[in-house]
Structures are given as C-alpha cells and as structure tokens.
Amino acid sequence: MYRDDFDRSGFGDRNSDDVWSKPVRAGKRTYFFDVKTTKGNNDYYLTITESKRRQEADGSFSFDKHKIFLYKEDFDKFQEGLQEVIAYMKDNLLKDVPEHNGPETEQDSEVF
C-alpha cells in the first residue's frame, strides 16, 4: 500500500489486509512502514520494506526490496535495540557526520 493508493477509488477493495502506510524517502531508497491485519482481521502487525531502484543492463528499471515483519509482542525489544544501535553509531562511529534534522531536500523527496 503506497500513498498513491489513498487517492484511488476502490482502494479498500485492493488488499484487505492493508490498514495504513507511511512512506519515508531517504535518498535513493524508500522505506515503507505498513500496518496490516492478520488473516482473521483480529490482530495487527507491521511490515518495514526497503525499496531501492536499480537499472538493468538493458536500461529498464527494477526494484530491490527487503522486508521485515514485526509483531506487537516484539515492538518494545525491537525499538530498544534499534535506539541502542543508532545511539552507539552516533556516539562512536559517526562523530564527524552532522545530523540531518532539517526539511527534506529535493533529492530526499525524489520518487523512484
């Protein structure tokens, strides 16, 4: 489920397990945070998808996608681990790299 889907009529009929989506464009990559329902529609989970456009030898384009499924019982441990790793990297490995907290640049918002 992508942002364009929200504007299309009949979106609800497209895929019943899609609940909500947040695309995050980051340079040449786009990350999609998708909330989905289980088959019985009685529970929810999160998928995190990294999508990166790749040019083939014939000039056509394809997308490399990697996906993580994250279930509610793992939210807290996942968040703690992610925050710890990011803090470690910022404190120990990326000291000379300025943080980017400003508005998106044109390159950040480029659609692939």
C-alpha angles and dihedrals in degrees: 000000000000134000092262089060091066091063097049123093113240092031091138090060094052100079123349096204094062112097107162139347136200117191117201116194114207115174110291093352133072122201120203121202105196126184111208137176127234119249092267090049089231099111141030137225138178128239119197113199127188112203123188125179115232128190115225124219090257091056096255122123132236133173128240108213131189121185136197123193113211122190126203094250089061099045097097096045092044092050092047092049093047093049091048093050093046092048091049092050093047093046099041111019109025103042093128095047113093116229117248108223100144131097120298116278122227089258091052091054097044110127117228 
